[in-house]
Amino acid sequence: MADALDSALLAAVIAAFGLALIASGVFPMDAMRGYPPGTSDETPTEFSMRHRLHDWAGVAVFGLLPLAALIAAFTLPDVAWKAYSALTAAAALAGFGIFGQAWEQDHPHTGLVQRVTILVGWTWLGLLFAHAAS
């Protein structure tokens, strides 16, 4: 398994995912839609540069992890890991799409959708690393 993780493309995509994840924390969103508590329920008409950078980092995070899983589905030698990676890629990509729609509609379960999508992708990534380390 560790040999399969020698894939330069998979490593580059996972590294880019990690950098985008860091960037999304370094550049926080503007206060809006009642968060943090006490903030107006409205969506601002203009956003700060740090908010836009957060949004772009988020797009990278939610796009790169399914891409990494898809690459793994084609590069890992084990059939079970290929299947799990392909399923993760599909579920994470679908979750990203559903999250985007929920965000645009200001759906009350937007945060839940986001966190389930994160759970799907990060569980796969953590298990992949644990398996590679064994």
C-alpha positions in Angstrom: 0.0 0.0 0.0 2.8 2.5 0.9 4.2 2.0 -2.6 0.9 3.2 -4.2 1.1 6.3 -2.1 4.3 7.1 -3.9 2.1 8.6 -6.7 3.4 12.1 -7.3 0.0 13.3 -8.5 -1.8 11.9 -5.4 0.8 13.5 -3.2 0.6 16.8 -4.9 -3.2 16.9 -4.7 -3.2 16.0 -1.0 -0.6 18.6 -0.4 -2.6 21.3 -2.2 -5.7 20.2 -0.2 -3.7 20.7 3.0 -2.5 24.1 2.0 -6.1 25.1 1.0 -7.3 23.9 4.4 -4.8 26.1 6.2 -5.7 29.0 4.0 -9.4 28.6 4.8 -8.5 29.0 8.5 -6.1 31.9 8.0 -8.7 33.8 6.0 -11.9 33.7 8.0 -15.3 34.6 6.6 -17.0 37.9 7.3 -19.7 37.9 9.9 -23.1 37.3 8.3 -26.3 35.3 8.4 -26.6 35.4 12.2 -23.1 34.1 12.8 -21.6 34.8 15.1 -24.6 35.3 17.3 -25.8 38.9 17.3 -24.8 39.4 13.7 -27.4 40.5 11.2 -29.3 37.7 9.4 -28.6 39.3 6.1 -26.0 38.5 3.5 -23.7 41.4 2.9 -23.7 42.9 -0.6 -19.9 43.2 -0.5 -17.3 41.0 1.0 -13.8 41.7 2.3 -10.7 40.3 0.6 -10.1 37.8 3.4 -13.7 36.5 2.9 -13.1 36.0 -0.8 -9.8 34.2 -0.1 -11.7 32.0 2.4 -14.3 31.2 -0.3 -11.6 30.3 -2.9 -9.7 28.2 -0.3 -13.0 26.4 0.5 -13.6 25.6 -3.2 -10.1 24.1 -3.3 -10.7 22.1 -0.2 -14.0 20.7 -1.3 -12.7 20.1 -4.8 -9.3 18.6 -4.2 -10.3 15.9 -1.7 -12.7 14.2 -4.1 -10.0 14.5 -6.8 -7.5 12.9 -4.5 -9.9 10.0 -3.8 -10.5 9.6 -7.5 -6.8 9.5 -8.2 -6.4 6.9 -5.5 -9.2 4.8 -7.0 -7.0 4.5 -10.1 -3.6 4.2 -8.4 -4.1 2.0 -5.4 -3.5 -1.7 -6.0 -6.1 -3.1 -3.6 -9.6 -3.6 -5.0 -11.3 -2.7 -1.7 -9.3 0.6 -1.5 -10.1 1.3 -5.1 -13.8 0.9 -4.5 -13.8 2.8 -1.2 -11.8 5.6 -2.8 -14.2 5.8 -5.8 -17.2 5.8 -3.4 -15.6 8.6 -1.3 -14.9 10.7 -4.4 -18.5 10.4 -5.6 -20.0 11.1 -2.1 -17.6 14.0 -1.4 -18.3 15.6 -4.8 -22.1 15.1 -4.3 -21.8 16.6 -0.8 -20.0 19.6 -2.2 -22.7 20.2 -4.7 -25.5 19.8 -2.1 -23.7 22.1 0.3 -23.3 24.8 -2.4 -27.1 24.6 -3.1 -27.9 24.7 0.6 -25.6 27.7 1.1 -27.2 29.7 -1.8 -30.7 28.9 -0.5 -29.6 29.7 3.1 -31.0 26.4 4.1 -31.1 25.7 7.9 -29.1 22.4 7.5 -26.3 24.0 5.5 -23.8 23.5 8.3 -24.8 19.8 8.8 -24.4 19.1 5.1 -20.9 20.7 5.1 -19.8 18.7 8.2 -21.1 15.4 6.8 -19.2 16.1 3.6 -16.1 16.9 5.6 -16.5 13.7 7.7 -16.8 11.5 4.5 -13.6 13.0 3.0 -11.5 13.3 6.1 -12.4 9.8 7.3 -11.2 8.4 4.0 -8.0 10.4 4.1 -7.2 9.4 7.7 -7.9 5.7 7.0 -5.7 5.9 3.9 -2.8 7.4 5.9 -3.3 4.9 8.7 -3.3 2.0 6.2 -0.3 3.3 4.5 1.6 3.6 7.8 0.9 0.0 8.7 
